[in-house]
Amino acid sequence: MTVELTYLAYTIALFFVVVLAQAFTGIQTNGGLAMANNRDNLKPPSVAQLRMKRLTDNYRENLWFFVPLILIAAIADISNQWTVLGAQVFFWSRLGHAIWYAFGWPIVRPLFWLAGVIGCVLIFLSLFGIIA
């Protein structure tokens, strides 16, 4: 397995952790039984629950950029310093973004998001031979 595909696996594992954290905040707010039922009459979401929902949504949206690029690189048999760096930057930026978002810390979170975008741009440019 290439380094890029390994980082894709790490990224999906991190997404699983983010989804579990979102589920945990729902259970904290409403209780396990309420969350296991039809969820028609839940309490208003807590601040933490809303934050984790936004984090999960943001993570999912960013996967739409990263995953296809990594899969295209794998199918096209393109693996170089830029695709590896792009995959690494994306994963570590998403980890930082998740931590900052989960704790509600200000200012730095968008920088982590931007770093993830830059990671995707590196992969994209490498796929088209713009950087090699």
MIGUSE-162647 format. One record per residue: residue in one letter; y negated, x, z negated of N, C-alpha, C, CB in turn. Coordinates in steps of 0.001 Angstrom, whole numbers, plus 500000, padded with zeros to 6 digits. Each point is the difference from the previous one (the first is absolute). Glycine has a CB too. Example, Ala and Ser with C-alpha at 12.3 -4.5 7.8 and 13.67 -1.06 7.14 Angstrom:
BEGIN
<rec code="a" n_py="505690" n_px="513190" n_pz="492200" ca_py="498810" ca_px="499110" ca_pz="500000" c_py="498800" c_px="500900" c_pz="500000" cb_py="501173" cb_px="498108" cb_pz="498754"/>
<rec code="s" n_py="497777" n_px="501542" n_pz="501966" ca_py="498810" ca_px="500820" ca_pz="499940" c_py="498910" c_px="499230" c_pz="499270" cb_py="500628" cb_px="501184" cb_pz="502145"/>
***
This chain:
BEGIN
<rec code="m" n_py="501174" n_px="500854" n_pz="500000" ca_py="498826" ca_px="499146" ca_pz="500000" c_py="498761" c_px="500902" c_pz="500000" cb_py="501242" cb_px="498125" cb_pz="498766"/>
<rec code="t" n_py="497769" n_px="501517" n_pz="502040" ca_py="498779" ca_px="500791" ca_pz="500073" c_py="499167" c_px="499834" c_pz="498728" cb_py="500012" cb_px="499765" cb_pz="502502"/>
<rec code="v" n_py="499051" n_px="501144" n_pz="497324" ca_py="499085" ca_px="499912" ca_pz="498859" c_py="499221" c_px="498686" c_pz="500067" cb_py="499804" cb_px="502527" cb_pz="499909"/>
<rec code="e" n_py="499769" n_px="497101" n_pz="501301" ca_py="499227" ca_px="498774" ca_pz="500167" c_py="500802" c_px="498769" c_pz="499576" cb_py="498750" cb_px="501087" cb_pz="501875"/>
<rec code="l" n_py="502515" n_px="498852" n_pz="498529" ca_py="500837" ca_px="498863" ca_pz="499601" c_py="500266" c_px="500011" c_pz="498500" cb_py="501063" cb_px="500009" cb_pz="502266"/>
<rec code="t" n_py="499034" n_px="501174" n_pz="497155" ca_py="500160" ca_px="500097" ca_pz="498544" c_py="498777" c_px="499425" c_pz="499300" cb_py="501448" cb_px="502043" cb_pz="500267"/>
<rec code="y" n_py="497355" n_px="498291" n_pz="500227" ca_py="498788" ca_px="499442" ca_pz="499407" c_py="499873" c_px="498505" c_pz="500262" cb_py="498905" cb_px="502216" cb_pz="500274"/>
<rec code="l" n_py="501632" n_px="497318" n_pz="500828" ca_py="500050" ca_px="498551" ca_pz="500232" c_py="500874" c_px="499339" c_pz="498934" cb_py="499671" cb_px="500345" cb_pz="502492"/>
<rec code="a" n_py="501474" n_px="500263" n_pz="497216" ca_py="500881" ca_px="499458" ca_pz="498950" c_py="499296" c_px="500015" c_pz="498645" cb_py="502022" cb_px="500796" cb_pz="501277"/>
<rec code="y" n_py="497267" n_px="500286" n_pz="498417" ca_py="499234" ca_px="500067" ca_pz="498747" c_py="498943" c_px="498899" c_pz="499951" cb_py="500387" cb_px="502483" cb_pz="499897"/>
<rec code="t" n_py="498957" n_px="497298" n_pz="501238" ca_py="498944" ca_px="498995" ca_pz="500075" c_py="500554" c_px="498604" c_pz="499755" cb_py="498750" cb_px="501453" cb_pz="501604"/>
<rec code="i" n_py="502425" n_px="498261" n_pz="498949" ca_py="500639" ca_px="498695" ca_pz="499784" c_py="500447" c_px="499873" c_pz="498541" cb_py="500767" cb_px="499941" cb_pz="502418"/>
<rec code="a" n_py="499747" n_px="501139" n_pz="497005" ca_py="500388" ca_px="499968" ca_pz="498582" c_py="498785" c_px="499717" c_pz="499119" cb_py="501876" cb_px="501621" cb_pz="500466"/>
<rec code="l" n_py="496998" n_px="499001" n_pz="499853" ca_py="498778" ca_px="499747" ca_pz="499239" c_py="499551" c_px="498549" c_pz="500168" cb_py="499329" cb_px="502411" cb_pz="500275"/>
<rec code="f" n_py="500802" n_px="497061" n_pz="500926" ca_py="499648" ca_px="498589" ca_pz="500224" c_py="500873" c_px="499094" c_pz="499136" cb_py="499285" cb_px="500531" cb_pz="502362"/>
<rec code="f" n_py="501991" n_px="499791" n_pz="497520" ca_py="500902" ca_px="499228" ca_pz="499145" c_py="499505" c_px="500021" c_pz="498554" cb_py="501936" cb_px="500536" cb_pz="501531"/>
<rec code="v" n_py="497609" n_px="500615" n_pz="497997" ca_py="499470" ca_px="500105" ca_pz="498638" c_py="498751" c_px="499129" c_pz="499854" cb_py="500922" cb_px="502346" cb_pz="499797"/>
<rec code="v" n_py="498205" n_px="497672" n_pz="501218" ca_py="498780" ca_px="499187" ca_pz="499964" c_py="500352" c_px="498511" c_pz="499943" cb_py="498760" cb_px="501785" cb_pz="501293"/>
<rec code="v" n_py="502211" n_px="497791" n_pz="499498" ca_py="500429" ca_px="498591" ca_pz="499993" c_py="500579" c_px="499633" c_pz="498639" cb_py="500466" cb_px="500103" cb_pz="502476"/>
<rec code="l" n_py="500327" n_px="500786" n_pz="496939" ca_py="500550" ca_px="499738" ca_pz="498663" c_py="498891" c_px="499896" c_pz="498958" cb_py="502098" cb_px="501209" cb_pz="500644"/>
<rec code="a" n_py="496885" n_px="499638" n_pz="499473" ca_py="498872" ca_px="499931" ca_pz="499065" c_py="499263" c_px="498677" c_pz="500156" cb_py="499768" cb_px="502502" cb_pz="500070"/>
<rec code="q" n_py="500087" n_px="497028" n_pz="501161" ca_py="499365" ca_px="498699" ca_pz="500218" c_py="500844" c_px="498900" c_pz="499359" cb_py="498964" cb_px="500826" cb_pz="502157"/>
<rec code="a" n_py="502346" n_px="499231" n_pz="498030" ca_py="500880" ca_px="499001" ca_pz="499406" c_py="499908" c_px="500033" c_pz="498468" cb_py="501545" cb_px="500198" cb_pz="501987"/>
<rec code="f" n_py="498383" n_px="500998" n_pz="497466" ca_py="499904" ca_px="500144" ca_pz="498547" c_py="498741" c_px="499342" c_pz="499462" cb_py="501284" cb_px="502133" cb_pz="500146"/>
<rec code="t" n_py="497590" n_px="498017" n_pz="500556" ca_py="498767" ca_px="499359" ca_pz="499519" c_py="500107" c_px="498481" c_pz="500077" cb_py="498681" cb_px="502001" cb_pz="500739"/>
<rec code="g" n_py="502048" n_px="497484" n_pz="500244" ca_py="500228" ca_px="498554" ca_pz="500069" c_py="500837" c_px="499514" c_pz="498836" cb_py="499841" cb_px="500116" cb_pz="502473"/>
<rec code="i" n_py="501172" n_px="500659" n_pz="497170" ca_py="500855" ca_px="499642" ca_pz="498865" c_py="499203" c_px="500085" c_pz="498697" cb_py="502042" cb_px="500842" cb_pz="501238"/>
<rec code="q" n_py="497102" n_px="500175" n_pz="498634" ca_py="499169" ca_px="500115" ca_pz="498800" c_py="499084" c_px="498796" c_pz="499840" cb_py="500087" cb_px="502482" cb_pz="500209"/>
<rec code="t" n_py="499362" n_px="497044" n_pz="500889" ca_py="499051" ca_px="498893" ca_pz="499942" c_py="500690" c_px="498658" c_pz="499782" cb_py="498493" cb_px="501295" cb_pz="501492"/>
<rec code="n" n_py="502632" n_px="498493" n_pz="499191" ca_py="500617" ca_px="498668" ca_pz="500026" c_py="501358" c_px="499895" c_pz="499327" cb_py="498781" cb_px="499666" cb_pz="502067"/>
<rec code="g" n_py="501837" n_px="501475" n_pz="497649" ca_py="501345" ca_px="499983" ca_pz="499444" c_py="501045" c_px="500033" c_pz="501112" cb_py="499154" cb_px="498729" cb_pz="498006"/>
<rec code="g" n_py="501993" n_px="501804" n_pz="501673" ca_py="501067" ca_px="500164" ca_pz="500983" c_py="500538" c_px="498687" c_pz="500536" cb_py="500579" cb_px="502092" cb_pz="498865"/>
<rec code="l" n_py="499567" n_px="496908" n_pz="500279" ca_py="500544" ca_px="498712" ca_pz="500436" c_py="499081" c_px="499321" c_pz="501003" cb_py="501144" cb_px="499762" cb_pz="497797"/>
<rec code="a" n_py="497559" n_px="500261" n_pz="501923" ca_py="499036" ca_px="499389" ca_pz="500920" c_py="500018" c_px="500708" c_pz="501348" cb_py="498566" cb_px="499326" cb_pz="498055"/>
<rec code="m" n_py="501542" n_px="501998" n_pz="501932" ca_py="500010" ca_px="500759" ca_pz="501251" c_py="501309" c_px="499826" c_pz="500767" cb_py="498454" cb_px="501648" cb_pz="498950"/>
<rec code="a" n_py="502625" n_px="498002" n_pz="500328" ca_py="501287" ca_px="499779" ca_pz="500661" c_py="500112" c_px="498594" c_pz="500586" cb_py="501023" cb_px="501644" cb_pz="498432"/>
<rec code="n" n_py="498094" n_px="497472" n_pz="501164" ca_py="500029" ca_px="498626" ca_pz="500507" c_py="499141" c_px="499871" c_pz="501257" cb_py="500372" cb_px="499143" cb_pz="497662"/>
<rec code="n" n_py="499213" n_px="499657" n_pz="502647" ca_py="499291" ca_px="499731" ca_pz="501253" c_py="498543" c_px="500458" c_pz="500013" cb_py="501507" cb_px="498085" cb_pz="500274"/>
<rec code="r" n_py="497930" n_px="502301" n_pz="498598" ca_py="498648" ca_px="500544" ca_pz="499860" c_py="498895" c_px="499011" c_pz="500382" cb_py="500973" cb_px="502223" cb_pz="500461"/>
<rec code="d" n_py="499321" n_px="496487" n_pz="499433" ca_py="498998" ca_px="498997" ca_pz="500356" c_py="498885" c_px="499865" c_pz="498967" cb_py="501780" cb_px="498803" cb_pz="501220"/>
<rec code="n" n_py="498523" n_px="501431" n_pz="497512" ca_py="499015" ca_px="499759" ca_pz="498930" c_py="499771" c_px="501259" c_pz="499164" cb_py="500697" cb_px="497585" cb_pz="499925"/>
<rec code="l" n_py="498952" n_px="503499" n_pz="500720" ca_py="499768" ca_px="501247" ca_pz="499284" c_py="498602" c_px="500023" c_pz="499385" cb_py="501586" cb_px="501173" cb_pz="501553"/>
<rec code="k" n_py="498262" n_px="499629" n_pz="497410" ca_py="498692" ca_px="500244" ca_pz="499403" c_py="499131" c_px="500724" c_pz="501022" cb_py="500992" cb_px="500103" cb_pz="497658"/>
<rec code="p" n_py="497696" n_px="499853" n_pz="502158" ca_py="499144" ca_px="500820" ca_pz="500869" c_py="500397" c_px="501467" c_pz="499860" cb_py="498093" cb_px="498337" cb_pz="499789"/>
<rec code="p" n_py="501883" n_px="502407" n_pz="501301" ca_py="500419" ca_px="501404" ca_pz="499920" c_py="499054" c_px="500825" c_pz="499133" cb_py="501023" cb_px="499782" cb_pz="502265"/>
<rec code="s" n_py="499556" n_px="501208" n_pz="497050" ca_py="499201" ca_px="500916" ca_pz="499187" c_py="499286" c_px="500993" c_pz="500916" cb_py="501607" cb_px="499756" cb_pz="498046"/>
<rec code="v" n_py="497455" n_px="500971" n_pz="501399" ca_py="499290" ca_px="501028" ca_pz="500764" c_py="500997" c_px="501038" c_pz="500511" cb_py="497905" cb_px="499641" cb_pz="498620"/>
<rec code="a" n_py="503019" n_px="500768" n_pz="500526" ca_py="501008" ca_px="500991" ca_pz="500412" c_py="500884" c_px="499446" c_pz="501113" cb_py="499986" cb_px="500975" cb_pz="497684"/>
<rec code="q" n_py="500385" n_px="497770" n_pz="502209" ca_py="500852" ca_px="499382" ca_pz="501023" c_py="499265" c_px="499940" c_pz="501346" cb_py="501168" cb_px="498634" cb_pz="498213"/>
<rec code="l" n_py="497579" n_px="500985" n_pz="501760" ca_py="499206" ca_px="499957" ca_pz="501233" c_py="499837" c_px="501392" c_pz="500602" cb_py="498785" cb_px="497991" cb_pz="499125"/>
<rec code="r" n_py="500974" n_px="503010" n_pz="500027" ca_py="499847" ca_px="501367" ca_pz="500467" c_py="501286" c_px="500496" c_pz="500650" cb_py="498314" cb_px="500420" cb_pz="498195"/>
<rec code="m" n_py="502829" n_px="499286" n_pz="501177" ca_py="501276" ca_px="500450" ca_pz="500565" c_py="500316" c_px="499271" c_pz="501307" cb_py="500821" cb_px="500512" cb_pz="497682"/>
<rec code="k" n_py="498759" n_px="498253" n_pz="502433" ca_py="500179" ca_px="499267" ca_pz="501264" c_py="499181" c_px="500661" c_pz="501103" cb_py="500405" cb_px="497846" cb_pz="498738"/>
<rec code="r" n_py="498347" n_px="502508" n_pz="500952" ca_py="499165" ca_px="500676" ca_pz="500997" c_py="500581" c_px="501361" c_pz="500367" cb_py="497984" cb_px="498803" cb_pz="499110"/>
<rec code="l" n_py="502527" n_px="501921" n_pz="499897" ca_py="500623" ca_px="501297" ca_pz="500267" c_py="501200" c_px="499837" c_pz="500926" cb_py="499231" cb_px="500839" cb_pz="497760"/>
<rec code="t" n_py="501617" n_px="498193" n_pz="501956" ca_py="501178" ca_px="499763" ca_pz="500835" c_py="499589" c_px="499627" c_pz="501421" cb_py="501288" cb_px="499265" cb_pz="497973"/>
<rec code="d" n_py="497744" n_px="499863" n_pz="502156" ca_py="499525" ca_px="499604" ca_pz="501332" c_py="499419" c_px="501193" c_pz="500753" cb_py="499525" cb_px="497695" cb_pz="499132"/>
<rec code="n" n_py="499676" n_px="503121" n_pz="500182" ca_py="499399" ca_px="501165" ca_pz="500631" c_py="501073" c_px="500986" c_pz="500437" cb_py="497939" cb_px="499689" cb_pz="498611"/>
<rec code="y" n_py="503050" n_px="500514" n_pz="500558" ca_py="501086" ca_px="500926" ca_pz="500329" c_py="500735" c_px="499509" c_pz="501244" cb_py="500250" cb_px="500635" cb_pz="497562"/>
<rec code="r" n_py="500070" n_px="498076" n_pz="502444" ca_py="500711" ca_px="499412" ca_pz="501136" c_py="499198" c_px="500158" c_pz="501288" cb_py="501093" cb_px="498358" cb_pz="498452"/>
<rec code="e" n_py="497617" n_px="501393" n_pz="501480" ca_py="499138" ca_px="500138" ca_pz="501184" c_py="500012" c_px="501430" c_pz="500532" cb_py="498548" cb_px="498152" cb_pz="499133"/>
<rec code="n" n_py="501451" n_px="502821" n_pz="499982" ca_py="499982" ca_px="501395" ca_pz="500421" c_py="501342" c_px="500459" c_pz="500537" cb_py="498245" cb_px="500421" cb_pz="498316"/>
<rec code="l" n_py="502836" n_px="498954" n_pz="501245" ca_py="501316" ca_px="500329" ca_pz="500558" c_py="500054" c_px="499709" c_pz="501494" cb_py="501045" cb_px="499508" cb_pz="497781"/>
<rec code="w" n_py="498195" n_px="499490" n_pz="502673" ca_py="499992" ca_px="499643" ca_pz="501424" c_py="499467" c_px="501123" c_pz="500871" cb_py="499705" cb_px="497628" cb_pz="499350"/>
<rec code="f" n_py="499514" n_px="503276" n_pz="500095" ca_py="499521" ca_px="501154" ca_pz="500762" c_py="500986" c_px="501163" c_pz="499916" cb_py="497637" cb_px="499278" cb_pz="499575"/>
<rec code="f" n_py="502867" n_px="500973" n_pz="499239" ca_py="500814" ca_px="501177" ca_pz="499747" c_py="501412" c_px="499894" c_pz="500568" cb_py="498660" cb_px="500354" cb_pz="497963"/>
<rec code="v" n_py="502029" n_px="498564" n_pz="501734" ca_py="501413" ca_px="499877" ca_pz="500376" c_py="500212" c_px="500131" c_pz="501510" cb_py="500338" cb_px="498532" cb_pz="498011"/>
<rec code="p" n_py="498932" n_px="500733" n_pz="502834" ca_py="500232" ca_px="500156" ca_pz="501445" c_py="499740" c_px="501425" c_pz="500493" cb_py="499377" cb_px="497607" cb_pz="500277"/>
<rec code="l" n_py="499594" n_px="503044" n_pz="499184" ca_py="499713" ca_px="501363" ca_pz="500431" c_py="501148" c_px="500946" c_pz="499676" cb_py="497573" cb_px="499550" cb_pz="499675"/>
<rec code="i" n_py="502980" n_px="500324" n_pz="499139" ca_py="501116" ca_px="500861" ca_pz="499605" c_py="501229" c_px="499706" c_pz="500857" cb_py="499102" cb_px="500103" cb_pz="497648"/>
<rec code="l" n_py="501159" n_px="498620" n_pz="502601" ca_py="501163" ca_px="499642" ca_pz="500818" c_py="499826" c_px="500443" c_pz="501455" cb_py="500414" cb_px="498046" cb_pz="498486"/>
<rec code="i" n_py="498386" n_px="501818" n_pz="502050" ca_py="499739" ca_px="500480" ca_pz="501360" c_py="500208" c_px="501514" c_pz="500068" cb_py="498350" cb_px="498114" cb_pz="500380"/>
<rec code="a" n_py="501135" n_px="502600" n_pz="498633" ca_py="500186" ca_px="501455" ca_pz="499969" c_py="501487" c_px="500356" c_pz="499949" cb_py="497779" cb_px="500257" cb_pz="498839"/>
<rec code="a" n_py="502986" n_px="499016" n_pz="500369" ca_py="501438" ca_px="500277" ca_pz="499890" c_py="500717" c_px="499719" c_pz="501322" cb_py="499908" cb_px="499437" cb_pz="497551"/>
<rec code="i" n_py="499780" n_px="499440" n_pz="503068" ca_py="500649" ca_px="499633" ca_pz="501270" c_py="499608" c_px="500981" c_pz="501103" cb_py="500012" cb_px="497573" cb_pz="499309"/>
<rec code="a" n_py="498726" n_px="502847" n_pz="500697" ca_py="499519" ca_px="500933" ca_pz="501022" c_py="500353" c_px="501452" c_pz="499665" cb_py="498137" cb_px="498408" cb_pz="500499"/>
<rec code="d" n_py="502511" n_px="501802" n_pz="498378" ca_py="500399" ca_px="501335" ca_pz="499546" c_py="498784" c_px="500926" c_pz="499867" cb_py="502242" cb_px="499683" cb_pz="501108"/>
<rec code="i" n_py="496696" n_px="499767" n_pz="498309" ca_py="498789" ca_px="500771" ca_pz="499746" c_py="499900" c_px="500249" c_pz="498498" cb_py="498828" cb_px="499010" cb_pz="502038"/>
<rec code="s" n_py="501250" n_px="502236" n_pz="497609" ca_py="499861" ca_px="500401" ca_pz="498599" c_py="499336" c_px="501367" c_pz="500004" cb_py="502061" cb_px="498664" cb_pz="499243"/>
<rec code="n" n_py="496739" n_px="501390" n_pz="500209" ca_py="499281" ca_px="501270" ca_pz="499944" c_py="499171" c_px="500035" c_pz="498721" cb_py="499924" cb_px="500160" cb_pz="502536"/>
<rec code="q" n_py="499288" n_px="500866" n_pz="497336" ca_py="499217" ca_px="500161" ca_pz="498771" c_py="499066" c_px="498826" c_pz="499756" cb_py="500130" cb_px="502457" cb_pz="500301"/>
<rec code="w" n_py="499374" n_px="496909" n_pz="500767" ca_py="499041" ca_px="498908" ca_pz="499857" c_py="500673" c_px="498695" c_pz="499619" cb_py="498552" cb_px="501122" cb_pz="501662"/>
<rec code="t" n_py="502614" n_px="498611" n_pz="498906" ca_py="500709" ca_px="498769" ca_pz="499623" c_py="500509" c_px="500105" c_pz="498564" cb_py="500671" cb_px="499620" cb_pz="502407"/>
<rec code="v" n_py="499777" n_px="501577" n_pz="497223" ca_py="500441" ca_px="500210" ca_pz="498617" c_py="498814" c_px="499855" c_pz="499046" cb_py="501844" cb_px="501544" cb_pz="500791"/>
<rec code="l" n_py="497046" n_px="499105" n_pz="499530" ca_py="498818" ca_px="499900" ca_pz="499140" c_py="499512" c_px="498560" c_pz="499917" cb_py="499364" cb_px="502349" cb_pz="500603"/>
<rec code="g" n_py="500621" n_px="496946" n_pz="500525" ca_py="499569" ca_px="498607" ca_pz="499998" c_py="500868" c_px="499140" c_pz="499095" cb_py="499153" cb_px="500306" cb_pz="502315"/>
<rec code="a" n_py="502162" n_px="499892" n_pz="497758" ca_py="500915" ca_px="499229" ca_pz="499156" c_py="499794" c_px="500333" c_pz="498524" cb_py="501665" cb_px="499937" cb_pz="501880"/>
<rec code="q" n_py="498156" n_px="501342" n_pz="497823" ca_py="499778" ca_px="500405" ca_pz="498612" c_py="498683" c_px="499448" c_pz="499462" cb_py="501329" cb_px="502077" cb_pz="500423"/>
<rec code="v" n_py="497626" n_px="498044" n_pz="500374" ca_py="498690" ca_px="499495" ca_pz="499571" c_py="500072" c_px="498495" c_pz="499767" cb_py="498838" cb_px="501835" cb_pz="501285"/>
<rec code="f" n_py="501826" n_px="497447" n_pz="499632" ca_py="500103" ca_px="498547" ca_pz="499834" c_py="500715" c_px="499656" c_pz="498702" cb_py="500024" cb_px="499713" cb_pz="502489"/>
<rec code="f" n_py="501138" n_px="500888" n_pz="497260" ca_py="500761" ca_px="499663" ca_pz="498794" c_py="499202" c_px="500307" c_pz="498736" cb_py="502125" cb_px="500457" cb_pz="501243"/>
<rec code="w" n_py="497343" n_px="500751" n_pz="498651" ca_py="499307" ca_px="500380" ca_pz="498769" c_py="498723" c_px="499199" c_pz="499807" cb_py="500958" cb_px="502287" cb_pz="500205"/>
<rec code="s" n_py="498381" n_px="497367" n_pz="500889" ca_py="498797" ca_px="499172" ca_pz="499871" c_py="500361" c_px="498593" c_pz="499538" cb_py="498879" cb_px="501346" cb_pz="501798"/>
<rec code="r" n_py="502252" n_px="498113" n_pz="498685" ca_py="500420" ca_px="498667" ca_pz="499561" c_py="500398" c_px="500018" c_pz="498526" cb_py="500775" cb_px="499474" cb_pz="502336"/>
<rec code="l" n_py="499840" n_px="501612" n_pz="497225" ca_py="500331" ca_px="500117" ca_pz="498577" c_py="498728" c_px="500011" c_pz="499160" cb_py="502101" cb_px="501267" cb_pz="500575"/>
<rec code="g" n_py="496926" n_px="499565" n_pz="499812" ca_py="498730" ca_px="500037" ca_pz="499283" c_py="499290" c_px="498662" c_pz="500044" cb_py="499814" cb_px="502411" cb_pz="500530"/>
<rec code="h" n_py="500180" n_px="496959" n_pz="500641" ca_py="499366" ca_px="498691" ca_pz="500167" c_py="500643" c_px="498970" c_pz="499071" cb_py="499457" cb_px="500562" cb_pz="502397"/>
<rec code="a" n_py="501872" n_px="499435" n_pz="497546" ca_py="500709" ca_px="499030" ca_pz="499154" c_py="499651" c_px="500189" c_pz="498527" cb_py="501867" cb_px="499939" cb_pz="501670"/>
<rec code="i" n_py="498097" n_px="501296" n_pz="497890" ca_py="499679" ca_px="500279" ca_pz="498593" c_py="498561" c_px="499565" c_pz="499699" cb_py="501629" cb_px="501953" cb_pz="499980"/>
<rec code="w" n_py="497441" n_px="498456" n_pz="500863" ca_py="498590" ca_px="499661" ca_pz="499775" c_py="499799" c_px="498490" c_pz="500039" cb_py="499303" cb_px="502193" cb_pz="501013"/>
<rec code="y" n_py="501331" n_px="497151" n_pz="499942" ca_py="499852" ca_px="498547" ca_pz="500154" c_py="500604" c_px="499280" c_pz="498792" cb_py="500073" cb_px="500233" cb_pz="502523"/>
<rec code="a" n_py="501124" n_px="500166" n_pz="497075" ca_py="500690" ca_px="499330" ca_pz="498890" c_py="499193" c_px="500065" c_pz="498709" cb_py="502181" cb_px="500560" cb_pz="501070"/>
<rec code="f" n_py="497166" n_px="500563" n_pz="498696" ca_py="499226" ca_px="500149" ca_pz="498770" c_py="498564" c_px="499509" c_pz="500136" cb_py="501432" cb_px="501933" cb_pz="499437"/>
<rec code="g" n_py="498163" n_px="497705" n_pz="501768" ca_py="498660" ca_px="499458" ca_pz="500201" c_py="498898" c_px="501034" c_pz="499897" cb_py="500847" cb_px="497889" cb_pz="499116"/>
<rec code="w" n_py="499489" n_px="503375" n_pz="501112" ca_py="498992" ca_px="501053" ca_pz="499926" c_py="499109" c_px="499928" c_pz="501236" cb_py="501556" cb_px="501473" cb_pz="498644"/>
<rec code="p" n_py="497147" n_px="498718" n_pz="501177" ca_py="499068" ca_px="499825" ca_pz="501127" c_py="499834" c_px="501251" c_pz="500860" cb_py="498818" cb_px="498331" cb_pz="498618"/>
<rec code="i" n_py="500481" n_px="501516" n_pz="502451" ca_py="499448" ca_px="501013" ca_pz="500890" c_py="501043" c_px="500772" c_pz="500819" cb_py="498163" cb_px="500189" cb_pz="498380"/>
<rec code="v" n_py="502815" n_px="500448" n_pz="501004" ca_py="500903" ca_px="500926" ca_pz="500692" c_py="501025" c_px="499276" c_pz="500883" cb_py="499703" cb_px="501591" cb_pz="498099"/>
<rec code="r" n_py="500665" n_px="497187" n_pz="501556" ca_py="501029" ca_px="499269" ca_pz="500736" c_py="499762" c_px="499972" c_pz="501500" cb_py="500323" cb_px="498626" cb_pz="497989"/>
<rec code="p" n_py="498466" n_px="501085" n_pz="502500" ca_py="499796" ca_px="499996" ca_pz="501454" c_py="500217" c_px="501368" c_pz="500648" cb_py="498388" cb_px="498151" cb_pz="499665"/>
<rec code="l" n_py="501409" n_px="502911" n_pz="499574" ca_py="500250" ca_px="501340" ca_pz="500545" c_py="501485" c_px="500224" c_pz="500241" cb_py="497971" cb_px="500852" cb_pz="498812"/>
<rec code="f" n_py="502854" n_px="498621" n_pz="500290" ca_py="501449" ca_px="500065" ca_pz="500223" c_py="500383" c_px="499201" c_pz="501246" cb_py="500385" cb_px="500267" cb_pz="497518"/>
<rec code="w" n_py="499016" n_px="498562" n_pz="502632" ca_py="500270" ca_px="499187" ca_pz="501189" c_py="499614" c_px="500776" c_pz="501257" cb_py="499615" cb_px="497879" cb_pz="498677"/>
<rec code="l" n_py="499202" n_px="502733" n_pz="501321" ca_py="499531" ca_px="500767" ca_pz="501150" c_py="500936" c_px="501162" c_pz="500309" cb_py="497650" cb_px="499356" cb_pz="499441"/>
<rec code="a" n_py="502840" n_px="501311" n_pz="499544" ca_py="500944" ca_px="501102" ca_pz="500217" c_py="501255" c_px="499493" c_pz="500700" cb_py="499117" cb_px="501181" cb_pz="497958"/>
<rec code="g" n_py="501364" n_px="497634" n_pz="501664" ca_py="501168" ca_px="499426" ca_pz="500665" c_py="499735" c_px="499720" c_pz="501467" cb_py="500688" cb_px="499004" cb_pz="497838"/>
<rec code="v" n_py="498121" n_px="500504" n_pz="502460" ca_py="499615" ca_px="499756" ca_pz="501395" c_py="499968" c_px="501320" c_pz="500767" cb_py="498647" cb_px="497973" cb_pz="499310"/>
<rec code="i" n_py="500814" n_px="503061" n_pz="500075" ca_py="499956" ca_px="501316" ca_pz="500639" c_py="501412" c_px="500504" c_pz="500277" cb_py="497825" cb_px="500503" cb_pz="498841"/>
<rec code="g" n_py="503097" n_px="499283" n_pz="500215" ca_py="501399" ca_px="500373" ca_pz="500227" c_py="500565" c_px="499320" c_pz="501235" cb_py="500282" cb_px="500327" cb_pz="497549"/>
<rec code="c" n_py="499437" n_px="498382" n_pz="502607" ca_py="500467" ca_px="499258" ca_pz="501183" c_py="499350" c_px="500524" c_pz="501278" cb_py="500355" cb_px="497977" cb_pz="498564"/>
<rec code="v" n_py="498376" n_px="502354" n_pz="501366" ca_py="499298" ca_px="500537" ca_pz="501168" c_py="500623" c_px="501327" c_pz="500426" cb_py="497871" cb_px="498859" cb_pz="499268"/>
<rec code="l" n_py="502476" n_px="501991" n_pz="499775" ca_py="500651" ca_px="501269" ca_pz="500332" c_py="501303" c_px="499762" c_pz="500764" cb_py="498974" cb_px="501050" cb_pz="497958"/>
<rec code="i" n_py="501814" n_px="497998" n_pz="501583" ca_py="501263" ca_px="499694" ca_pz="500681" c_py="499724" c_px="499463" c_pz="501397" cb_py="501106" cb_px="499516" cb_pz="497789"/>
<rec code="f" n_py="497951" n_px="499557" n_pz="502318" ca_py="499658" ca_px="499401" ca_pz="501289" c_py="499540" c_px="501060" c_pz="500997" cb_py="499371" cb_px="497879" cb_pz="498824"/>
<rec code="l" n_py="499717" n_px="502991" n_pz="500766" ca_py="499500" ca_px="501046" ca_pz="500886" c_py="501110" c_px="500943" c_pz="500433" cb_py="497783" cb_px="499840" cb_pz="498885"/>
<rec code="s" n_py="503134" n_px="500429" n_pz="500210" ca_py="501133" ca_px="500873" ca_pz="500329" c_py="500945" c_px="499330" c_pz="501005" cb_py="499827" cb_px="501046" cb_pz="497715"/>
<rec code="l" n_py="500373" n_px="497650" n_pz="502156" ca_py="500875" ca_px="499301" ca_pz="500935" c_py="499510" c_px="500114" c_pz="501442" cb_py="500604" cb_px="498425" cb_pz="498167"/>
<rec code="f" n_py="498089" n_px="501610" n_pz="502005" ca_py="499427" ca_px="500055" ca_pz="501333" c_py="499620" c_px="501425" c_pz="500413" cb_py="499167" cb_px="497679" cb_pz="499657"/>
<rec code="g" n_py="501262" n_px="503297" n_pz="499560" ca_py="499755" ca_px="501394" ca_pz="500352" c_py="498557" c_px="500439" c_pz="499876" cb_py="501894" cb_px="499801" cb_pz="501501"/>
<rec code="i" n_py="497298" n_px="499425" n_pz="497831" ca_py="498592" ca_px="500369" ca_pz="499824" c_py="499874" c_px="501146" c_pz="499018" cb_py="499300" cb_px="497651" cb_pz="500500"/>
<rec code="i" n_py="501567" n_px="502343" n_pz="498493" ca_py="500160" ca_px="501163" ca_pz="499118" c_py="501467" c_px="500373" c_pz="500032" cb_py="498045" cb_px="499329" cb_pz="498490"/>
<rec code="a" n_py="502226" n_px="501948" n_pz="501475" ca_py="501409" ca_px="500426" ca_pz="500097" c_py="500302" c_px="501135" c_pz="499056" cb_py="500036" cb_px="499283" cb_pz="502366"/>
***
